[in-house]
Amino acid sequence: MSIKDPKQYAAIISGKILEFLERAFPNTISVDELSRLTECEPQLVYDFLRDLYSRNLVNFYDNGNNWIRNIINHQDEKTHG
């Protein structure tokens, strides 16, 4: 499947990153591991993680080398759809 729309591609990869982080919770996953799982370059994965971080969906440890899914309370779920 070829995805030509960059926004669609970004949404798919961001969704996969979140899915992998949710499955791993409460453990962290490294950028390198997420890169392997999503078949994307590490820098691209890091860029997606920074976007997710800006939306308070993920958090990082070890200077951004390892990431974890933020678990939000029920009231906040509506703002993070």
mmCIF file as gemmi writes it, N, C-alpha and C atoms, coordinates in Angstrom:
data_model
loop_
_atom_site.group_PDB
_atom_site.id
_atom_site.type_symbol
_atom_site.label_atom_id
_atom_site.label_alt_id
_atom_site.label_comp_id
_atom_site.label_asym_id
_atom_site.label_entity_id
_atom_site.label_seq_id
_atom_site.pdbx_PDB_ins_code
_atom_site.Cartn_x
_atom_site.Cartn_y
_atom_site.Cartn_z
_atom_site.occupancy
_atom_site.B_iso_or_equiv
_atom_site.pdbx_formal_charge
_atom_site.auth_seq_id
_atom_site.auth_asym_id
_atom_site.pdbx_PDB_model_num
ATOM 1 N N . MET Axp A 1 ? 0.844 -1.19 0 1 0 ? 1 A 1
ATOM 2 C CA . MET Axp A 1 ? 0 0 0 1 0 ? 1 A 1
ATOM 3 C C . MET Axp A 1 ? 0.882 1.245 0 1 0 ? 1 A 1
ATOM 4 N N . SER Axp A 2 ? 0.63 2.138 -0.881 1 0 ? 2 A 1
ATOM 5 C CA . SER Axp A 2 ? 1.402 3.365 -0.975 1 0 ? 2 A 1
ATOM 6 C C . SER Axp A 2 ? 0.559 4.52 -0.45 1 0 ? 2 A 1
ATOM 7 N N . ILE Axp A 3 ? 1.132 5.219 0.512 1 0 ? 3 A 1
ATOM 8 C CA . ILE Axp A 3 ? 0.431 6.366 1.092 1 0 ? 3 A 1
ATOM 9 C C . ILE Axp A 3 ? 1.138 7.619 0.608 1 0 ? 3 A 1
ATOM 10 N N . LYS Axp A 4 ? 0.441 8.426 -0.164 1 0 ? 4 A 1
ATOM 11 C CA . LYS Axp A 4 ? 1.055 9.611 -0.749 1 0 ? 4 A 1
ATOM 12 C C . LYS Axp A 4 ? 0.783 10.868 0.067 1 0 ? 4 A 1
ATOM 13 N N . ASP Axp A 5 ? -0.246 10.859 0.88 1 0 ? 5 A 1
ATOM 14 C CA . ASP Axp A 5 ? -0.594 12.028 1.677 1 0 ? 5 A 1
ATOM 15 C C . ASP Axp A 5 ? 0.237 12.039 2.962 1 0 ? 5 A 1
ATOM 16 N N . PRO Axp A 6 ? 1.137 13.017 3.131 1 0 ? 6 A 1
ATOM 17 C CA . PRO Axp A 6 ? 1.988 13.051 4.327 1 0 ? 6 A 1
ATOM 18 C C . PRO Axp A 6 ? 1.208 13.105 5.646 1 0 ? 6 A 1
ATOM 19 N N . LYS Axp A 7 ? 0.07 13.792 5.652 1 0 ? 7 A 1
ATOM 20 C CA . LYS Axp A 7 ? -0.719 13.859 6.893 1 0 ? 7 A 1
ATOM 21 C C . LYS Axp A 7 ? -1.304 12.497 7.241 1 0 ? 7 A 1
ATOM 22 N N . GLN Axp A 8 ? -1.749 11.764 6.223 1 0 ? 8 A 1
ATOM 23 C CA . GLN Axp A 8 ? -2.292 10.425 6.455 1 0 ? 8 A 1
ATOM 24 C C . GLN Axp A 8 ? -1.181 9.505 6.965 1 0 ? 8 A 1
ATOM 25 N N . TYR Axp A 9 ? -0.016 9.598 6.357 1 0 ? 9 A 1
ATOM 26 C CA . TYR Axp A 9 ? 1.139 8.799 6.775 1 0 ? 9 A 1
ATOM 27 C C . TYR Axp A 9 ? 1.496 9.107 8.227 1 0 ? 9 A 1
ATOM 28 N N . ALA Axp A 10 ? 1.552 10.399 8.577 1 0 ? 10 A 1
ATOM 29 C CA . ALA Axp A 10 ? 1.884 10.804 9.938 1 0 ? 10 A 1
ATOM 30 C C . ALA Axp A 10 ? 0.867 10.265 10.936 1 0 ? 10 A 1
ATOM 31 N N . ALA Axp A 11 ? -0.398 10.318 10.583 1 0 ? 11 A 1
ATOM 32 C CA . ALA Axp A 11 ? -1.449 9.821 11.487 1 0 ? 11 A 1
ATOM 33 C C . ALA Axp A 11 ? -1.308 8.318 11.705 1 0 ? 11 A 1
ATOM 34 N N . ILE Axp A 12 ? -0.98 7.594 10.646 1 0 ? 12 A 1
ATOM 35 C CA . ILE Axp A 12 ? -0.826 6.137 10.769 1 0 ? 12 A 1
ATOM 36 C C . ILE Axp A 12 ? 0.37 5.796 11.645 1 0 ? 12 A 1
ATOM 37 N N . ILE Axp A 13 ? 1.51 6.426 11.394 1 0 ? 13 A 1
ATOM 38 C CA . ILE Axp A 13 ? 2.711 6.125 12.174 1 0 ? 13 A 1
ATOM 39 C C . ILE Axp A 13 ? 2.538 6.562 13.62 1 0 ? 13 A 1
ATOM 40 N N . SER Axp A 14 ? 1.971 7.734 13.862 1 0 ? 14 A 1
ATOM 41 C CA . SER Axp A 14 ? 1.724 8.185 15.243 1 0 ? 14 A 1
ATOM 42 C C . SER Axp A 14 ? 0.809 7.204 15.969 1 0 ? 14 A 1
ATOM 43 N N . GLY Axp A 15 ? -0.217 6.734 15.27 1 0 ? 15 A 1
ATOM 44 C CA . GLY Axp A 15 ? -1.127 5.762 15.871 1 0 ? 15 A 1
ATOM 45 C C . GLY Axp A 15 ? -0.423 4.462 16.22 1 0 ? 15 A 1
ATOM 46 N N . LYS Axp A 16 ? 0.467 4.012 15.333 1 0 ? 16 A 1
ATOM 47 C CA . LYS Axp A 16 ? 1.222 2.786 15.62 1 0 ? 16 A 1
ATOM 48 C C . LYS Axp A 16 ? 2.141 2.977 16.814 1 0 ? 16 A 1
ATOM 49 N N . ILE Axp A 17 ? 2.796 4.128 16.89 1 0 ? 17 A 1
ATOM 50 C CA . ILE Axp A 17 ? 3.678 4.414 18.029 1 0 ? 17 A 1
ATOM 51 C C . ILE Axp A 17 ? 2.881 4.369 19.325 1 0 ? 17 A 1
ATOM 52 N N . LEU Axp A 18 ? 1.731 5.02 19.342 1 0 ? 18 A 1
ATOM 53 C CA . LEU Axp A 18 ? 0.891 5.004 20.544 1 0 ? 18 A 1
ATOM 54 C C . LEU Axp A 18 ? 0.452 3.586 20.886 1 0 ? 18 A 1
ATOM 55 N N . GLU Axp A 19 ? 0.11 2.82 19.882 1 0 ? 19 A 1
ATOM 56 C CA . GLU Axp A 19 ? -0.327 1.44 20.109 1 0 ? 19 A 1
ATOM 57 C C . GLU Axp A 19 ? 0.797 0.609 20.738 1 0 ? 19 A 1
ATOM 58 N N . PHE Axp A 20 ? 2.004 0.729 20.219 1 0 ? 20 A 1
ATOM 59 C CA . PHE Axp A 20 ? 3.134 -0.014 20.778 1 0 ? 20 A 1
ATOM 60 C C . PHE Axp A 20 ? 3.423 0.426 22.216 1 0 ? 20 A 1
ATOM 61 N N . LEU Axp A 21 ? 3.321 1.739 22.473 1 0 ? 21 A 1
ATOM 62 C CA . LEU Axp A 21 ? 3.568 2.232 23.832 1 0 ? 21 A 1
ATOM 63 C C . LEU Axp A 21 ? 2.483 1.773 24.802 1 0 ? 21 A 1
ATOM 64 N N . GLU Axp A 22 ? 1.236 1.717 24.339 1 0 ? 22 A 1
ATOM 65 C CA . GLU Axp A 22 ? 0.149 1.233 25.189 1 0 ? 22 A 1
ATOM 66 C C . GLU Axp A 22 ? 0.337 -0.235 25.53 1 0 ? 22 A 1
ATOM 67 N N . ARG Axp A 23 ? 0.746 -1.026 24.559 1 0 ? 23 A 1
ATOM 68 C CA . ARG Axp A 23 ? 0.968 -2.453 24.812 1 0 ? 23 A 1
ATOM 69 C C . ARG Axp A 23 ? 2.106 -2.675 25.807 1 0 ? 23 A 1
ATOM 70 N N . ALA Axp A 24 ? 3.113 -1.816 25.75 1 0 ? 24 A 1
ATOM 71 C CA . ALA Axp A 24 ? 4.288 -1.976 26.621 1 0 ? 24 A 1
ATOM 72 C C . ALA Axp A 24 ? 4.056 -1.447 28.031 1 0 ? 24 A 1
ATOM 73 N N . PHE Axp A 25 ? 3.065 -0.564 28.212 1 0 ? 25 A 1
ATOM 74 C CA . PHE Axp A 25 ? 2.836 0.08 29.501 1 0 ? 25 A 1
ATOM 75 C C . PHE Axp A 25 ? 2.713 -0.971 30.596 1 0 ? 25 A 1
ATOM 76 N N . PRO Axp A 26 ? 3.377 -0.797 31.743 1 0 ? 26 A 1
ATOM 77 C CA . PRO Axp A 26 ? 4.065 0.393 32.25 1 0 ? 26 A 1
ATOM 78 C C . PRO Axp A 26 ? 5.547 0.459 31.898 1 0 ? 26 A 1
ATOM 79 N N . ASN Axp A 27 ? 5.993 -0.313 30.941 1 0 ? 27 A 1
ATOM 80 C CA . ASN Axp A 27 ? 7.392 -0.278 30.526 1 0 ? 27 A 1
ATOM 81 C C . ASN Axp A 27 ? 7.605 0.781 29.446 1 0 ? 27 A 1
ATOM 82 N N . THR Axp A 28 ? 8.841 1.21 29.32 1 0 ? 28 A 1
ATOM 83 C CA . THR Axp A 28 ? 9.198 2.166 28.275 1 0 ? 28 A 1
ATOM 84 C C . THR Axp A 28 ? 9.668 1.412 27.031 1 0 ? 28 A 1
ATOM 85 N N . ILE Axp A 29 ? 9.706 2.121 25.917 1 0 ? 29 A 1
ATOM 86 C CA . ILE Axp A 29 ? 10.267 1.588 24.675 1 0 ? 29 A 1
ATOM 87 C C . ILE Axp A 29 ? 11.252 2.624 24.141 1 0 ? 29 A 1
ATOM 88 N N . SER Axp A 30 ? 12.373 2.146 23.65 1 0 ? 30 A 1
ATOM 89 C CA . SER Axp A 30 ? 13.395 3.053 23.118 1 0 ? 30 A 1
ATOM 90 C C . SER Axp A 30 ? 13.007 3.543 21.725 1 0 ? 30 A 1
ATOM 91 N N . VAL Axp A 31 ? 13.588 4.661 21.344 1 0 ? 31 A 1
ATOM 92 C CA . VAL Axp A 31 ? 13.378 5.201 20.004 1 0 ? 31 A 1
ATOM 93 C C . VAL Axp A 31 ? 13.836 4.181 18.964 1 0 ? 31 A 1
ATOM 94 N N . ASP Axp A 32 ? 14.963 3.516 19.217 1 0 ? 32 A 1
ATOM 95 C CA . ASP Axp A 32 ? 15.464 2.522 18.261 1 0 ? 32 A 1
ATOM 96 C C . ASP Axp A 32 ? 14.481 1.369 18.086 1 0 ? 32 A 1
ATOM 97 N N . GLU Axp A 33 ? 13.887 0.925 19.187 1 0 ? 33 A 1
ATOM 98 C CA . GLU Axp A 33 ? 12.919 -0.176 19.102 1 0 ? 33 A 1
ATOM 99 C C . GLU Axp A 33 ? 11.659 0.279 18.354 1 0 ? 33 A 1
ATOM 100 N N . LEU Axp A 34 ? 11.179 1.478 18.651 1 0 ? 34 A 1
ATOM 101 C CA . LEU Axp A 34 ? 10.013 2.003 17.932 1 0 ? 34 A 1
ATOM 102 C C . LEU Axp A 34 ? 10.334 2.172 16.446 1 0 ? 34 A 1
ATOM 103 N N . SER Axp A 35 ? 11.559 2.551 16.145 1 0 ? 35 A 1
ATOM 104 C CA . SER Axp A 35 ? 11.99 2.672 14.752 1 0 ? 35 A 1
ATOM 105 C C . SER Axp A 35 ? 11.921 1.317 14.06 1 0 ? 35 A 1
ATOM 106 N N . ARG Axp A 36 ? 12.382 0.29 14.736 1 0 ? 36 A 1
ATOM 107 C CA . ARG Axp A 36 ? 12.345 -1.063 14.167 1 0 ? 36 A 1
ATOM 108 C C . ARG Axp A 36 ? 10.895 -1.519 13.978 1 0 ? 36 A 1
ATOM 109 N N . LEU Axp A 37 ? 10.058 -1.286 14.985 1 0 ? 37 A 1
ATOM 110 C CA . LEU Axp A 37 ? 8.671 -1.737 14.933 1 0 ? 37 A 1
ATOM 111 C C . LEU Axp A 37 ? 7.854 -1.035 13.848 1 0 ? 37 A 1
ATOM 112 N N . THR Axp A 38 ? 8.12 0.241 13.635 1 0 ? 38 A 1
ATOM 113 C CA . THR Axp A 38 ? 7.354 1.016 12.659 1 0 ? 38 A 1
ATOM 114 C C . THR Axp A 38 ? 8.025 1.072 11.289 1 0 ? 38 A 1
ATOM 115 N N . GLU Axp A 39 ? 9.241 0.545 11.217 1 0 ? 39 A 1
ATOM 116 C CA . GLU Axp A 39 ? 10.026 0.57 9.985 1 0 ? 39 A 1
ATOM 117 C C . GLU Axp A 39 ? 10.238 1.996 9.477 1 0 ? 39 A 1
ATOM 118 N N . CYS Axp A 40 ? 10.501 2.915 10.428 1 0 ? 40 A 1
ATOM 119 C CA . CYS Axp A 40 ? 10.79 4.312 10.112 1 0 ? 40 A 1
ATOM 120 C C . CYS Axp A 40 ? 12.177 4.67 10.647 1 0 ? 40 A 1
ATOM 121 N N . GLU Axp A 41 ? 12.766 5.682 10.076 1 0 ? 41 A 1
ATOM 122 C CA . GLU Axp A 41 ? 14.057 6.171 10.562 1 0 ? 41 A 1
ATOM 123 C C . GLU Axp A 41 ? 13.913 6.677 11.998 1 0 ? 41 A 1
ATOM 124 N N . PRO Axp A 42 ? 14.936 6.473 12.845 1 0 ? 42 A 1
ATOM 125 C CA . PRO Axp A 42 ? 14.862 6.929 14.239 1 0 ? 42 A 1
ATOM 126 C C . PRO Axp A 42 ? 14.528 8.412 14.38 1 0 ? 42 A 1
ATOM 127 N N . GLN Axp A 43 ? 15.092 9.265 13.526 1 0 ? 43 A 1
ATOM 128 C CA . GLN Axp A 43 ? 14.8 10.697 13.63 1 0 ? 43 A 1
ATOM 129 C C . GLN Axp A 43 ? 13.328 10.985 13.361 1 0 ? 43 A 1
ATOM 130 N N . LEU Axp A 44 ? 12.748 10.277 12.407 1 0 ? 44 A 1
ATOM 131 C CA . LEU Axp A 44 ? 11.331 10.455 12.106 1 0 ? 44 A 1
ATOM 132 C C . LEU Axp A 44 ? 10.47 10.006 13.291 1 0 ? 44 A 1
ATOM 133 N N . VAL Axp A 45 ? 10.82 8.869 13.882 1 0 ? 45 A 1
ATOM 134 C CA . VAL Axp A 45 ? 10.107 8.384 15.072 1 0 ? 45 A 1
ATOM 135 C C . VAL Axp A 45 ? 10.209 9.417 16.188 1 0 ? 45 A 1
ATOM 136 N N . TYR Axp A 46 ? 11.393 9.954 16.388 1 0 ? 46 A 1
ATOM 137 C CA . TYR Axp A 46 ? 11.6 10.969 17.425 1 0 ? 46 A 1
ATOM 138 C C . TYR Axp A 46 ? 10.729 12.205 17.158 1 0 ? 46 A 1
ATOM 139 N N . ASP Axp A 47 ? 10.636 12.616 15.906 1 0 ? 47 A 1
ATOM 140 C CA . ASP Axp A 47 ? 9.785 13.766 15.563 1 0 ? 47 A 1
ATOM 141 C C . ASP Axp A 47 ? 8.317 13.489 15.906 1 0 ? 47 A 1
ATOM 142 N N . PHE Axp A 48 ? 7.849 12.272 15.59 1 0 ? 48 A 1
ATOM 143 C CA . PHE Axp A 48 ? 6.473 11.906 15.946 1 0 ? 48 A 1
ATOM 144 C C . PHE Axp A 48 ? 6.299 11.889 17.459 1 0 ? 48 A 1
ATOM 145 N N . LEU Axp A 49 ? 7.284 11.367 18.176 1 0 ? 49 A 1
ATOM 146 C CA . LEU Axp A 49 ? 7.209 11.324 19.64 1 0 ? 49 A 1
ATOM 147 C C . LEU Axp A 49 ? 7.155 12.737 20.225 1 0 ? 49 A 1
ATOM 148 N N . ARG Axp A 50 ? 7.917 13.653 19.665 1 0 ? 50 A 1
ATOM 149 C CA . ARG Axp A 50 ? 7.881 15.042 20.151 1 0 ? 50 A 1
ATOM 150 C C . ARG Axp A 50 ? 6.501 15.646 19.953 1 0 ? 50 A 1
ATOM 151 N N . ASP Axp A 51 ? 5.865 15.338 18.82 1 0 ? 51 A 1
ATOM 152 C CA . ASP Axp A 51 ? 4.504 15.826 18.579 1 0 ? 51 A 1
ATOM 153 C C . ASP Axp A 51 ? 3.537 15.222 19.598 1 0 ? 51 A 1
ATOM 154 N N . LEU Axp A 52 ? 3.645 13.933 19.836 1 0 ? 52 A 1
ATOM 155 C CA . LEU Axp A 52 ? 2.779 13.273 20.828 1 0 ? 52 A 1
ATOM 156 C C . LEU Axp A 52 ? 3.031 13.83 22.224 1 0 ? 52 A 1
ATOM 157 N N . TYR Axp A 53 ? 4.287 14.132 22.518 1 0 ? 53 A 1
ATOM 158 C CA . TYR Axp A 53 ? 4.64 14.726 23.81 1 0 ? 53 A 1
ATOM 159 C C . TYR Axp A 53 ? 3.994 16.102 23.959 1 0 ? 53 A 1
ATOM 160 N N . SER Axp A 54 ? 3.987 16.889 22.892 1 0 ? 54 A 1
ATOM 161 C CA . SER Axp A 54 ? 3.396 18.232 22.953 1 0 ? 54 A 1
ATOM 162 C C . SER Axp A 54 ? 1.892 18.165 23.215 1 0 ? 54 A 1
ATOM 163 N N . ARG Axp A 55 ? 1.28 17.009 22.889 1 0 ? 55 A 1
ATOM 164 C CA . ARG Axp A 55 ? -0.152 16.809 23.146 1 0 ? 55 A 1
ATOM 165 C C . ARG Axp A 55 ? -0.396 16.034 24.441 1 0 ? 55 A 1
ATOM 166 N N . ASN Axp A 56 ? 0.671 15.847 25.236 1 0 ? 56 A 1
ATOM 167 C CA . ASN Axp A 56 ? 0.605 15.194 26.542 1 0 ? 56 A 1
ATOM 168 C C . ASN Axp A 56 ? 0.158 13.735 26.454 1 0 ? 56 A 1
ATOM 169 N N . LEU Axp A 57 ? 0.476 13.071 25.345 1 0 ? 57 A 1
ATOM 170 C CA . LEU Axp A 57 ? 0.091 11.677 25.171 1 0 ? 57 A 1
ATOM 171 C C . LEU Axp A 57 ? 1.202 10.707 25.551 1 0 ? 57 A 1
ATOM 172 N N . VAL Axp A 58 ? 2.447 11.191 25.551 1 0 ? 58 A 1
ATOM 173 C CA . VAL Axp A 58 ? 3.591 10.36 25.913 1 0 ? 58 A 1
ATOM 174 C C . VAL Axp A 58 ? 4.528 11.164 26.81 1 0 ? 58 A 1
ATOM 175 N N . ASN Axp A 59 ? 5.448 10.449 27.452 1 0 ? 59 A 1
ATOM 176 C CA . ASN Axp A 59 ? 6.482 11.092 28.254 1 0 ? 59 A 1
ATOM 177 C C . ASN Axp A 59 ? 7.781 10.359 27.984 1 0 ? 59 A 1
ATOM 178 N N . PHE Axp A 60 ? 8.894 10.984 28.357 1 0 ? 60 A 1
ATOM 179 C CA . PHE Axp A 60 ? 10.185 10.384 28.049 1 0 ? 60 A 1
ATOM 180 C C . PHE Axp A 60 ? 11.069 10.267 29.275 1 0 ? 60 A 1
ATOM 181 N N . TYR Axp A 61 ? 12.042 9.371 29.169 1 0 ? 61 A 1
ATOM 182 C CA . TYR Axp A 61 ? 13.061 9.139 30.189 1 0 ? 61 A 1
ATOM 183 C C . TYR Axp A 61 ? 14.411 9.07 29.486 1 0 ? 61 A 1
ATOM 184 N N . ASP Axp A 62 ? 15.466 9.135 30.264 1 0 ? 62 A 1
ATOM 185 C CA . ASP Axp A 62 ? 16.827 8.981 29.725 1 0 ? 62 A 1
ATOM 186 C C . ASP Axp A 62 ? 17.101 9.949 28.578 1 0 ? 62 A 1
ATOM 187 N N . ASN Axp A 63 ? 16.808 11.225 28.803 1 0 ? 63 A 1
ATOM 188 C CA . ASN Axp A 63 ? 17.07 12.27 27.807 1 0 ? 63 A 1
ATOM 189 C C . ASN Axp A 63 ? 16.405 12.004 26.456 1 0 ? 63 A 1
ATOM 190 N N . GLY Axp A 64 ? 15.238 11.377 26.471 1 0 ? 64 A 1
ATOM 191 C CA . GLY Axp A 64 ? 14.488 11.146 25.245 1 0 ? 64 A 1
ATOM 192 C C . GLY Axp A 64 ? 14.808 9.84 24.551 1 0 ? 64 A 1
ATOM 193 N N . ASN Axp A 65 ? 15.608 8.988 25.181 1 0 ? 65 A 1
ATOM 194 C CA . ASN Axp A 65 ? 15.924 7.694 24.569 1 0 ? 65 A 1
ATOM 195 C C . ASN Axp A 65 ? 14.818 6.669 24.772 1 0 ? 65 A 1
ATOM 196 N N . ASN Axp A 66 ? 14.071 6.77 25.864 1 0 ? 66 A 1
ATOM 197 C CA . ASN Axp A 66 ? 13 5.821 26.182 1 0 ? 66 A 1
ATOM 198 C C . ASN Axp A 66 ? 11.711 6.589 26.416 1 0 ? 66 A 1
ATOM 199 N N . TRP Axp A 67 ? 10.613 6.01 25.93 1 0 ? 67 A 1
ATOM 200 C CA . TRP Axp A 67 ? 9.314 6.688 25.966 1 0 ? 67 A 1
ATOM 201 C C . TRP Axp A 67 ? 8.253 5.794 26.578 1 0 ? 67 A 1
ATOM 202 N N . ILE Axp A 68 ? 7.241 6.44 27.16 1 0 ? 68 A 1
ATOM 203 C CA . ILE Axp A 68 ? 6.134 5.737 27.804 1 0 ? 68 A 1
ATOM 204 C C . ILE Axp A 68 ? 4.83 6.446 27.45 1 0 ? 68 A 1
ATOM 205 N N . ARG Axp A 69 ? 3.762 5.704 27.402 1 0 ? 69 A 1
ATOM 206 C CA . ARG Axp A 69 ? 2.428 6.266 27.122 1 0 ? 69 A 1
ATOM 207 C C . ARG Axp A 69 ? 1.902 6.917 28.387 1 0 ? 69 A 1
ATOM 208 N N . ASN Axp A 70 ? 1.425 8.144 28.285 1 0 ? 70 A 1
ATOM 209 C CA . ASN Axp A 70 ? 0.767 8.789 29.413 1 0 ? 70 A 1
ATOM 210 C C . ASN Axp A 70 ? -0.626 8.2 29.555 1 0 ? 70 A 1
ATOM 211 N N . ILE Axp A 71 ? -0.95 7.819 30.759 1 0 ? 71 A 1
ATOM 212 C CA . ILE Axp A 71 ? -2.311 7.374 31.047 1 0 ? 71 A 1
ATOM 213 C C . ILE Axp A 71 ? -3.049 8.57 31.619 1 0 ? 71 A 1
ATOM 214 N N . ILE Axp A 72 ? -4.131 8.92 30.953 1 0 ? 72 A 1
ATOM 215 C CA . ILE Axp A 72 ? -4.883 10.11 31.343 1 0 ? 72 A 1
ATOM 216 C C . ILE Axp A 72 ? -6.175 9.71 32.035 1 0 ? 72 A 1
ATOM 217 N N . ASN Axp A 73 ? -6.668 10.59 32.876 1 0 ? 73 A 1
ATOM 218 C CA . ASN Axp A 73 ? -7.92 10.258 33.567 1 0 ? 73 A 1
ATOM 219 C C . ASN Axp A 73 ? -9.098 10.43 32.614 1 0 ? 73 A 1
ATOM 220 N N . HIS Axp A 74 ? -10.221 9.883 33 1 0 ? 74 A 1
ATOM 221 C CA . HIS Axp A 74 ? -11.402 9.834 32.136 1 0 ? 74 A 1
ATOM 222 C C . HIS Axp A 74 ? -11.842 11.227 31.678 1 0 ? 74 A 1
ATOM 223 N N . GLN Axp A 75 ? -11.769 12.238 32.55 1 0 ? 75 A 1
ATOM 224 C CA . GLN Axp A 75 ? -12.193 13.587 32.183 1 0 ? 75 A 1
ATOM 225 C C . GLN Axp A 75 ? -11.323 14.15 31.055 1 0 ? 75 A 1
ATOM 226 N N . ASP Axp A 76 ? -10.035 13.816 31.069 1 0 ? 76 A 1
ATOM 227 C CA . ASP Axp A 76 ? -9.134 14.353 30.056 1 0 ? 76 A 1
ATOM 228 C C . ASP Axp A 76 ? -9.226 13.623 28.721 1 0 ? 76 A 1
ATOM 229 N N . GLU Axp A 77 ? -9.797 12.438 28.703 1 0 ? 77 A 1
ATOM 230 C CA . GLU Axp A 77 ? -9.839 11.645 27.479 1 0 ? 77 A 1
ATOM 231 C C . GLU Axp A 77 ? -10.477 12.381 26.316 1 0 ? 77 A 1
ATOM 232 N N . LYS Axp A 78 ? -11.5 13.179 26.577 1 0 ? 78 A 1
ATOM 233 C CA . LYS Axp A 78 ? -12.216 13.876 25.522 1 0 ? 78 A 1
ATOM 234 C C . LYS Axp A 78 ? -11.326 14.877 24.808 1 0 ? 78 A 1
ATOM 235 N N . THR Axp A 79 ? -10.327 15.436 25.499 1 0 ? 79 A 1
ATOM 236 C CA . THR Axp A 79 ? -9.448 16.427 24.88 1 0 ? 79 A 1
ATOM 237 C C . THR Axp A 79 ? -8.294 15.791 24.152 1 0 ? 79 A 1
ATOM 238 N N . HIS Axp A 80 ? -8.092 14.481 24.293 1 0 ? 80 A 1
ATOM 239 C CA . HIS Axp A 80 ? -6.948 13.797 23.673 1 0 ? 80 A 1
ATOM 240 C C . HIS Axp A 80 ? -7.363 12.856 22.56 1 0 ? 80 A 1
ATOM 241 N N . GLY Axp A 81 ? -8.587 12.989 22.036 1 0 ? 81 A 1
ATOM 242 C CA . GLY Axp A 81 ? -9.088 12.081 21.016 1 0 ? 81 A 1
ATOM 243 C C . GLY Axp A 81 ? -8.256 12.014 19.832 1 0 ? 81 A 1
